[in-house]
Amino acid sequence: MEVLGEKFRQVVFSGAQEFLGLIETKSPRMIRIIAHNDTDGITSSAILVRVLKRLNLRYWLSNPKVFDLAEVNKLEKEEWDLAFILDFGLSEEKYRRLERTGKKIFILDHHIMDFPTEAKNITLISAYKCDENLSASAVSYLFGRALSEKNKDLAFIGILGLLGDLQKVPPYILKDAMDEKKVSVRRGPRIFGASTRPLHRALALSDIFIPGVSGREEEALEILRQAGIKQMENGRYRTLLDLSEGEMKALCTLIATRGSNGNFIDDIYIFNLNGKLYDGRELSSMVNSCGRLGKAELGIEACYGNLQKAEKNYEKYRKEIFAALKWFEKKKGVMTSGAEGTGRGVESAGLGAGGRERGAQGSANGKSERKGRGGNGEGQVLEACNGKVWLINAKEEVRDTIIGVLISMLSSYYKDKILIGMASSDERIKISIRASNLNAKEFLGKMLDGISEETGGHANAAGGFISKANEAIFINRITELAKW
């Protein structure tokens, strides 16, 4: 949408005015903030924290993986005067529990909440309720902007959350970020690592399939030579962002003539943090990695330009992703990294007992301990529905905050499969599903009916939680599917 809809504008403005009135008349001693631990939740946290600091207000923040009934119980017992809940799609039961606290709560969100949301003590600022395709970070930014014009400098953090949620960046938020010289945009090939990876390596590892080039760094070097693009400058390999406009066009032309399918040209959002340029997609992934490894505070600092610790965390995260892929390859004997994913069918590798996701979102600090990882033979991969469904039960071999990432990566190569991942932590199991040929959220809801109230997500990606006691029931439901 080119402009913000008037209905949502009024909702945001009204909520902001109510908040300003409350802090003026009630002087809350402590503001409680609970936000999800993914990119959208962390960026929403970063925006609200900066806004509250500018108002000289005290706050207490946590970024749990899930806002379940256990988290609601904790919140009810805590000492606070006013609360913000960011980026958690709430069930009606949890919503009513929050209503019964009698304390003032602001909910800034974009998830589906198809139930009556009127409550005297709750102010819901929902993009979904107003038919706006926005992330929670964008909602948080608009709320902050409505509080004060000086919060305009936080627009770039809102964009970072939008990218993390794979949503389009609205022109009115992009303009604010560009006015503040925090973000610029270029057109170019949709390649991950545009600001950090040597260009030939980024091309070889890109999710854009380039015949004869994907997975082959030497061939990638050759097409750069053909395009007349220098590979090195000042003793270092050049990145995509180092290219001139002429070089960028030449590269796109060459990729097209090589027979790459689909529309591979997209907007590249370039973030200027303390004078250093970052590809928005990679920066978003870095922030997300902080939450995945239980270090949401590092992601918040990264949003403010303090990236050193987040970058180290990102390296650790990438090693865990690689280990998860290697675990899968070992279990199935299938190469899944790069362009070498075969996409061939998988034979049943057995069931087994002993998973957590983005719409459902454990612990107050978002940490997930892993006990058995290290290739000790745990976990199974099961084929069901005549090969249409793969059930990847990693048990404790893959972190529960990583299983969704693994399933997403595999879905890029096994596009005709419905991929279901499971990973254990404590007494709970995280379930993640990716599918392009059915509504993942509806499907998972049916599979978890009666055994979980913690589900959520979107049409092509969804997740939920079950107790370990219900693991066999869930696996049986999947294996009993005969047809679609």
BAVO-998419 format. One record per residue (C-alpha): residue number from 1; x, y, z. Coordinates in steps of 0.1 Angstrom, whole numbers, plus 2048, in hexadecimal, padded with zeros to 3 digits. Example, Ala and Ser with C-alpha at 12.3 -4.5 7.8 and 13.67 -1.06 7.14 Angstrom:
! BAVO-998419
@k 1 east 87B north 7D3 up 84E
@k 2 east 889 north 7F5 up 847
This chain:
! BAVO-998419
@k 1 east 800 north 800 up 800
@k 2 east 80E north 822 up 7F6
@k 3 east 7FF north 834 up 814
@k 4 east 7F5 north 829 up 836
@k 5 east 7CF north 822 up 838
@k 6 east 7BB north 83C up 84B
@k 7 east 7AB north 821 up 861
@k 8 east 7CC north 814 up 86E
@k 9 east 7DB north 837 up 870
@k 10 east 7BF north 841 up 888
@k 11 east 7C4 north 821 up 89C
@k 12 east 7E9 north 828 up 8A0
@k 13 east 7E4 north 84D up 8A8
@k 14 east 7C9 north 846 up 8C2
@k 15 east 7DF north 82C up 8D3
@k 16 east 7FC north 843 up 8D4
@k 17 east 7E7 north 85F up 8E3
@k 18 east 7D9 north 847 up 8FD
@k 19 east 7FD north 83C up 906
@k 20 east 809 north 860 up 90A
@k 21 east 7EB north 868 up 920
@k 22 east 7F2 north 84A up 936
@k 23 east 817 north 852 up 93C
@k 24 east 80D north 876 up 944
@k 25 east 7F2 north 86E up 95C
@k 26 east 7FB north 84C up 96A
@k 27 east 822 north 84E up 969
@k 28 east 827 north 829 up 966
@k 29 east 845 north 81D up 97B
@k 30 east 84C north 7FE up 965
@k 31 east 842 north 7F6 up 941
@k 32 east 843 north 7D2 up 938
@k 33 east 84C north 7C8 up 914
@k 34 east 848 north 7A5 up 907
@k 35 east 852 north 79F up 8E3
@k 36 east 859 north 782 up 8CC
@k 37 east 87D north 777 up 8C7
@k 38 east 87E north 778 up 8A1
@k 39 east 889 north 795 up 88B
@k 40 east 867 north 7A5 up 88C
@k 41 east 864 north 7A2 up 8B2
@k 42 east 888 north 7AE up 8B9
@k 43 east 885 north 7CC up 8A2
@k 44 east 863 north 7D5 up 8B2
@k 45 east 875 north 7D3 up 8D4
@k 46 east 891 north 7E9 up 8C8
@k 47 east 879 north 804 up 8BC
@k 48 east 863 north 804 up 8DB
@k 49 east 882 north 803 up 8F2
@k 50 east 890 north 822 up 8E1
@k 51 east 86F north 834 up 8E2
@k 52 east 86A north 82D up 908
@k 53 east 88E north 838 up 90F
@k 54 east 887 north 859 up 8FE
@k 55 east 869 north 85D up 915
@k 56 east 87F north 855 up 933
@k 57 east 869 north 837 up 93B
@k 58 east 875 north 817 up 94D
@k 59 east 86E north 7F7 up 93C
@k 60 east 874 north 7D1 up 940
@k 61 east 878 north 7BD up 920
@k 62 east 878 north 798 up 918
@k 63 east 878 north 786 up 8F6
@k 64 east 86A north 763 up 8FB
@k 65 east 866 north 74A up 8DF
@k 66 east 841 north 746 up 8E7
@k 67 east 827 north 75A up 8FA
@k 68 east 814 north 73C up 907
@k 69 east 7FE north 738 up 926
@k 70 east 81D north 732 up 93B
@k 71 east 829 north 755 up 930
@k 72 east 807 north 763 up 938
@k 73 east 809 north 755 up 95B
@k 74 east 82B north 765 up 960
@k 75 east 81E north 786 up 954
@k 76 east 801 north 785 up 96B
@k 77 east 818 north 781 up 989
@k 78 east 831 north 79C up 97F
@k 79 east 832 north 7BF up 98C
@k 80 east 82B north 7D8 up 970
@k 81 east 814 north 7F5 up 969
@k 82 east 810 north 7F4 up 944
@k 83 east 81A north 7DA up 92A
@k 84 east 822 north 7D7 up 905
@k 85 east 81E north 7B6 up 8F2
@k 86 east 82F north 7B6 up 8D0
@k 87 east 82D north 79E up 8B3
@k 88 east 81A north 781 up 8C4
@k 89 east 7FA north 774 up 8B4
@k 90 east 7E4 north 76E up 8D3
@k 91 east 7C9 north 754 up 8D7
@k 92 east 7A8 north 760 up 8E5
@k 93 east 7AF north 74E up 906
@k 94 east 7D0 north 761 up 90B
@k 95 east 7BF north 781 up 901
@k 96 east 7A4 north 77D up 91B
@k 97 east 7BE north 774 up 935
@k 98 east 7D0 north 795 up 92E
@k 99 east 7AE north 7A7 up 930
@k 100 east 7A9 north 798 up 953
@k 101 east 7C9 north 7A7 up 960
@k 102 east 7B8 north 7C9 up 960
@k 103 east 7D9 north 7D9 up 958
@k 104 east 7DF north 7EF up 939
@k 105 east 7ED north 7DB up 91C
@k 106 east 7F6 north 7E7 up 8F9
@k 107 east 7F9 north 7CC up 8DE
@k 108 east 80C north 7D5 up 8BF
@k 109 east 808 north 7BA up 8A6
@k 110 east 7FF north 7AD up 883
@k 111 east 7F4 north 789 up 888
@k 112 east 7D1 north 77B up 882
@k 113 east 7BA north 77F up 8A1
@k 114 east 798 north 774 up 895
@k 115 east 784 north 77A up 8B5
@k 116 east 775 north 798 up 8C6
@k 117 east 791 north 7AD up 8D3
@k 118 east 77E north 7C8 up 8E7
@k 119 east 78D north 7CB up 90A
@k 120 east 78C north 7E8 up 921
@k 121 east 7B1 north 7E6 up 92B
@k 122 east 7C0 north 7DA up 90A
@k 123 east 7C9 north 7F1 up 8ED
@k 124 east 7CE north 7DC up 8CE
@k 125 east 7E1 north 7EC up 8B2
@k 126 east 7DE north 7D1 up 898
@k 127 east 7E8 north 7D4 up 873
@k 128 east 7D4 north 7B5 up 86C
@k 129 east 7B4 north 7C3 up 87A
@k 130 east 7B8 north 7E1 up 863
@k 131 east 7C1 north 7CD up 844
@k 132 east 7E5 north 7DA up 843
@k 133 east 801 north 7C3 up 838
@k 134 east 81B north 7CF up 852
@k 135 east 832 north 7BE up 86A
@k 136 east 831 north 7C4 up 88F
@k 137 east 851 north 7D9 up 88C
@k 138 east 83F north 7EF up 873
@k 139 east 822 north 7F3 up 88B
@k 140 east 83A north 7FB up 8A7
@k 141 east 84C north 815 up 892
@k 142 east 82B north 826 up 888
@k 143 east 821 north 826 up 8AD
@k 144 east 842 north 836 up 8B6
@k 145 east 83F north 84F up 89A
@k 146 east 81D north 859 up 8A6
@k 147 east 82B north 860 up 8C8
@k 148 east 846 north 877 up 8BC
@k 149 east 855 north 883 up 89B
@k 150 east 878 north 87D up 8A8
@k 151 east 871 north 857 up 8A6
@k 152 east 872 north 85A up 881
@k 153 east 896 north 84F up 883
@k 154 east 88A north 82C up 88D
@k 155 east 87A north 825 up 86B
@k 156 east 897 north 810 up 860
@k 157 east 892 north 7F8 up 87D
@k 158 east 86E north 7F4 up 872
@k 159 east 87A north 7EB up 84F
@k 160 east 892 north 7D1 up 85D
@k 161 east 875 north 7C0 up 86E
@k 162 east 861 north 7C1 up 84E
@k 163 east 87D north 7B0 up 83B
@k 164 east 87F north 796 up 856
@k 165 east 85A north 78E up 852
@k 166 east 85E north 78E up 82C
@k 167 east 846 north 7AA up 827
@k 168 east 846 north 7C7 up 80F
@k 169 east 854 north 7E8 up 81B
@k 170 east 83A north 803 up 81A
@k 171 east 845 north 823 up 808
@k 172 east 83B north 839 up 825
@k 173 east 853 north 827 up 83D
@k 174 east 86E north 824 up 823
@k 175 east 86D north 84A up 81E
@k 176 east 872 north 850 up 843
@k 177 east 890 north 839 up 843
@k 178 east 89F north 849 up 824
@k 179 east 899 north 86C up 832
@k 180 east 8AE north 862 up 850
@k 181 east 8C8 north 854 up 838
@k 182 east 8C6 north 832 up 849
@k 183 east 8BA north 81E up 82B
@k 184 east 8C0 north 81F up 806
@k 185 east 8B2 north 808 up 7EB
@k 186 east 8C2 north 7F9 up 7CB
@k 187 east 8B4 north 7E2 up 7B1
@k 188 east 8C8 north 7C2 up 7AC
@k 189 east 8C8 north 79C up 7AD
@k 190 east 8B8 north 78D up 7CD
@k 191 east 8D8 north 780 up 7DC
@k 192 east 8DD north 77A up 801
@k 193 east 8FD north 789 up 80F
@k 194 east 8FE north 7A7 up 7F8
@k 195 east 914 north 7BA up 810
@k 196 east 92A north 79F up 81F
@k 197 east 92F north 782 up 807
@k 198 east 948 north 784 up 7EA
@k 199 east 933 north 788 up 7CB
@k 200 east 93C north 767 up 7BA
@k 201 east 934 north 754 up 7DA
@k 202 east 913 north 766 up 7DF
@k 203 east 90A north 75D up 7BB
@k 204 east 913 north 739 up 7C0
@k 205 east 900 north 735 up 7E0
@k 206 east 8E2 north 74B up 7D6
@k 207 east 8BF north 73D up 7D7
@k 208 east 8BC north 74A up 7B3
@k 209 east 8C2 north 72C up 79E
@k 210 east 8DB north 735 up 783
@k 211 east 8E1 north 717 up 76B
@k 212 east 906 north 70D up 76C
@k 213 east 90E north 726 up 787
@k 214 east 8FA north 71D up 7A6
@k 215 east 910 north 709 up 7BE
@k 216 east 930 north 710 up 7A9
@k 217 east 946 north 72D up 7B4
@k 218 east 95E north 729 up 797
@k 219 east 941 north 72D up 77E
@k 220 east 935 north 74B up 792
@k 221 east 958 north 75B up 78E
@k 222 east 956 north 754 up 769
@k 223 east 935 north 766 up 763
@k 224 east 943 north 784 up 776
@k 225 east 960 north 785 up 75E
@k 226 east 947 north 782 up 741
@k 227 east 934 north 79F up 74F
@k 228 east 954 north 7B4 up 752
@k 229 east 950 north 7B6 up 778
@k 230 east 96F north 7B9 up 78C
@k 231 east 971 north 79E up 7A7
@k 232 east 988 north 7B0 up 7BF
@k 233 east 98F north 7D4 up 7C9
@k 234 east 9A9 north 7E1 up 7E2
@k 235 east 9B4 north 7BD up 7EA
@k 236 east 991 north 7AF up 7F3
@k 237 east 975 north 79E up 7E0
@k 238 east 959 north 7B5 up 7D6
@k 239 east 935 north 7B0 up 7E2
@k 240 east 914 north 7B6 up 7D0
@k 241 east 911 north 7D9 up 7E0
@k 242 east 933 north 7E3 up 7D3
@k 243 east 927 north 7E2 up 7AF
@k 244 east 91F north 801 up 79B
@k 245 east 8FD north 804 up 78B
@k 246 east 90C north 7FA up 769
@k 247 east 91C north 7DB up 778
@k 248 east 8FB north 7D2 up 78A
@k 249 east 8E8 north 7D4 up 769
@k 250 east 902 north 7C0 up 757
@k 251 east 901 north 7A5 up 772
@k 252 east 8DB north 7A3 up 770
@k 253 east 8DC north 7A0 up 74A
@k 254 east 8F5 north 784 up 74C
@k 255 east 8E1 north 771 up 766
@k 256 east 8C2 north 774 up 750
@k 257 east 8D4 north 768 up 731
@k 258 east 8E1 north 74A up 745
@k 259 east 8BD north 73F up 747
@k 260 east 8B4 north 747 up 76B
@k 261 east 88F north 742 up 76F
@k 262 east 877 north 75A up 780
@k 263 east 87A north 77E up 78B
@k 264 east 89B north 77F up 79D
@k 265 east 89F north 7A5 up 79F
@k 266 east 893 north 7B6 up 7BE
@k 267 east 898 north 7D4 up 7D5
@k 268 east 8B8 north 7D1 up 7EA
@k 269 east 8B3 north 7E5 up 80B
@k 270 east 8D5 north 7F3 up 816
@k 271 east 8D8 north 7FD up 83A
@k 272 east 8F1 north 817 up 845
@k 273 east 8FB north 80F up 869
@k 274 east 917 north 824 up 877
@k 275 east 925 north 82A up 854
@k 276 east 926 north 805 up 84B
@k 277 east 90E north 7F7 up 830
@k 278 east 8FA north 7D7 up 836
@k 279 east 8E3 north 7C4 up 81F
@k 280 east 8C1 north 7C5 up 831
@k 281 east 8B9 north 7A1 up 82C
@k 282 east 8DA north 796 up 83B
@k 283 east 8D7 north 7AF up 858
@k 284 east 8B4 north 7A2 up 85E
@k 285 east 8C1 north 77E up 860
@k 286 east 8DC north 789 up 878
@k 287 east 8C2 north 798 up 88F
@k 288 east 8AD north 779 up 88C
@k 289 east 8CB north 763 up 895
@k 290 east 8CE north 776 up 8B7
@k 291 east 8AB north 76B up 8C1
@k 292 east 8B0 north 748 up 8B4
@k 293 east 8CD north 743 up 8CB
@k 294 east 8BD north 754 up 8E9
@k 295 east 8CF north 775 up 8E5
@k 296 east 8B4 north 78D up 8DB
@k 297 east 8C6 north 7A9 up 8ED
@k 298 east 8E2 north 7A7 up 8D4
@k 299 east 8C9 north 7AB up 8B8
@k 300 east 8BB north 7CA up 8C8
@k 301 east 8DE north 7D9 up 8CB
@k 302 east 8E4 north 7D0 up 8A6
@k 303 east 8C5 north 7E5 up 89D
@k 304 east 8D7 north 802 up 8AE
@k 305 east 8F7 north 7FC up 89A
@k 306 east 90A north 7E9 up 8B4
@k 307 east 911 north 7CA up 89F
@k 308 east 931 north 7BA up 8AB
@k 309 east 921 north 7A1 up 8C3
@k 310 east 904 north 79A up 8AC
@k 311 east 91D north 792 up 890
@k 312 east 92F north 779 up 8A6
@k 313 east 90D north 76A up 8AF
@k 314 east 904 north 768 up 88B
@k 315 east 923 north 753 up 883
@k 316 east 919 north 73A up 89F
@k 317 east 8F5 north 73A up 891
@k 318 east 902 north 731 up 86E
@k 319 east 916 north 715 up 87C
@k 320 east 8F7 north 707 up 88D
@k 321 east 8E4 north 70A up 86C
@k 322 east 900 north 6F7 up 85A
@k 323 east 900 north 6DC up 875
@k 324 east 8DA north 6D9 up 871
@k 325 east 8DD north 6D4 up 84C
@k 326 east 8F9 north 6BB up 851
@k 327 east 8E3 north 6A8 up 869
@k 328 east 8C7 north 6A7 up 84F
@k 329 east 8DF north 69B up 834
@k 330 east 8EC north 680 up 84A
@k 331 east 8C9 north 674 up 852
@k 332 east 8BD north 673 up 82E
@k 333 east 8DC north 671 up 819
@k 334 east 8D0 north 690 up 806
@k 335 east 8E5 north 6AE up 7FE
@k 336 east 8CF north 6CD up 807
@k 337 east 8E8 north 6EA up 807
@k 338 east 8EF north 701 up 7E9
@k 339 east 8E0 north 6F7 up 7C7
@k 340 east 8E9 north 6D2 up 7CC
@k 341 east 8C8 north 6CA up 7DD
@k 342 east 8BB north 6AD up 7C9
@k 343 east 896 north 6B0 up 7D2
@k 344 east 894 north 68A up 7CF
@k 345 east 87B north 676 up 7E3
@k 346 east 884 north 669 up 806
@k 347 east 87E north 647 up 814
@k 348 east 86F north 642 up 836
@k 349 east 88A north 643 up 851
@k 350 east 873 north 639 up 86E
@k 351 east 85E north 64B up 887
@k 352 east 868 north 652 up 8AA
@k 353 east 85D north 667 up 8C7
@k 354 east 868 north 688 up 8D0
@k 355 east 85B north 6CF up 8BB
@k 356 east 855 north 6FE up 8BB
@k 357 east 84B north 724 up 89C
@k 358 east 847 north 746 up 88E
@k 359 east 821 north 74B up 894
@k 360 east 821 north 737 up 8B5
@k 361 east 842 north 744 up 8C2
@k 362 east 85D north 72C up 905
@k 363 east 872 north 739 up 91E
@k 364 east 873 north 75D up 92A
@k 365 east 896 north 763 up 91D
@k 366 east 88F north 751 up 8FC
@k 367 east 8AB north 738 up 902
@k 368 east 8AA north 714 up 8F6
@k 369 east 8C2 north 6FA up 903
@k 370 east 8CC north 6DD up 8EE
@k 371 east 8D6 north 6BD up 8FF
@k 372 east 8DC north 6A2 up 8E6
@k 373 east 8E9 north 6B4 up 8C7
@k 374 east 909 north 6A7 up 8B7
@k 375 east 900 north 68B up 8A0
@k 376 east 8F8 north 66F up 8B8
@k 377 east 8DF north 660 up 8A0
@k 378 east 8BF north 670 up 8B0
@k 379 east 8A3 north 67C up 89B
@k 380 east 891 north 66E up 87C
@k 381 east 884 north 679 up 85A
@k 382 east 863 north 66A up 84F
@k 383 east 853 north 66A up 82D
@k 384 east 82D north 66A up 82D
@k 385 east 810 north 66F up 814
@k 386 east 822 north 65E up 7F7
@k 387 east 83F north 675 up 7FA
@k 388 east 82C north 695 up 7FD
@k 389 east 835 north 69A up 821
@k 390 east 856 north 699 up 833
@k 391 east 855 north 698 up 859
@k 392 east 878 north 6A2 up 866
@k 393 east 879 north 69A up 88B
@k 394 east 89A north 6A7 up 897
@k 395 east 893 north 6A2 up 8BC
@k 396 east 8AF north 6B4 up 8CE
@k 397 east 8C8 north 6B2 up 8B2
@k 398 east 8BD north 6D4 up 8A4
@k 399 east 8B4 north 6F1 up 8BA
@k 400 east 88F north 6F8 up 8BC
@k 401 east 895 north 71C up 8B1
@k 402 east 8A9 north 70F up 893
@k 403 east 891 north 6F4 up 886
@k 404 east 87B north 70D up 874
@k 405 east 899 north 71C up 862
@k 406 east 8A4 north 6F9 up 857
@k 407 east 881 north 6F1 up 84A
@k 408 east 880 north 713 up 837
@k 409 east 8A2 north 70C up 827
@k 410 east 897 north 6E9 up 81C
@k 411 east 877 north 6F7 up 80E
@k 412 east 88B north 70C up 7F6
@k 413 east 897 north 6EC up 7E5
@k 414 east 87B north 6D3 up 7EB
@k 415 east 85F north 6EA up 7DF
@k 416 east 846 north 6CE up 7D8
@k 417 east 848 north 6C1 up 7FC
@k 418 east 835 north 6C9 up 81B
@k 419 east 851 north 6CB up 835
@k 420 east 84A north 6C7 up 85A
@k 421 east 866 north 6CB up 873
@k 422 east 867 north 6C1 up 898
@k 423 east 880 north 6CB up 8B2
@k 424 east 880 north 6C5 up 8D8
@k 425 east 888 north 6DC up 8F5
@k 426 east 880 north 6D3 up 919
@k 427 east 85E north 6C4 up 919
@k 428 east 851 north 6D4 up 8F9
@k 429 east 855 north 6CE up 8D4
@k 430 east 856 north 6E9 up 8BA
@k 431 east 843 north 6E2 up 89A
@k 432 east 84C north 6F5 up 87A
@k 433 east 83B north 6F0 up 858
@k 434 east 842 north 6FE up 836
@k 435 east 82C north 6F8 up 818
@k 436 east 825 north 709 up 7F6
@k 437 east 808 north 6F3 up 7EC
@k 438 east 7F0 north 6F6 up 809
@k 439 east 7E8 north 70E up 826
@k 440 east 803 north 705 up 83F
@k 441 east 7F2 north 717 up 85C
@k 442 east 7D0 north 706 up 857
@k 443 east 7E1 north 6E4 up 851
@k 444 east 7F5 north 6E7 up 871
@k 445 east 7D7 north 6F2 up 884
@k 446 east 7C5 north 6D2 up 87B
@k 447 east 7E3 north 6BC up 883
@k 448 east 7E7 north 6CC up 8A5
@k 449 east 7C2 north 6CE up 8AD
@k 450 east 7BC north 6C4 up 8D1
@k 451 east 7E1 north 6C0 up 8DA
@k 452 east 7ED north 6E4 up 8D7
@k 453 east 7E0 north 707 up 8DB
@k 454 east 801 north 717 up 8D0
@k 455 east 7FF north 719 up 8AA
@k 456 east 802 north 735 up 892
@k 457 east 813 north 741 up 872
@k 458 east 809 north 748 up 84E
@k 459 east 7FD north 735 up 82F
@k 460 east 81F north 728 up 825
@k 461 east 831 north 726 up 847
@k 462 east 823 north 71D up 869
@k 463 east 82D north 70F up 88A
@k 464 east 822 north 704 up 8AC
@k 465 east 82B north 6F2 up 8CC
@k 466 east 820 north 6D1 up 8DB
@k 467 east 82A north 6BF up 8FB
@k 468 east 840 north 6A0 up 8F8
@k 469 east 823 north 68C up 905
@k 470 east 810 north 694 up 8E5
@k 471 east 82D north 68C up 8CD
@k 472 east 821 north 66A up 8C2
@k 473 east 7FE north 677 up 8BC
@k 474 east 80B north 692 up 8A5
@k 475 east 822 north 67A up 892
@k 476 east 805 north 661 up 88E
@k 477 east 7EF north 67C up 87F
@k 478 east 809 north 685 up 865
@k 479 east 80F north 660 up 85C
@k 480 east 7EA north 658 up 859
@k 481 east 7E5 north 672 up 83E
@k 482 east 7DB north 65F up 81F
@k 483 east 7D4 north 67A up 806
@k 484 east 7CF north 6A0 up 803
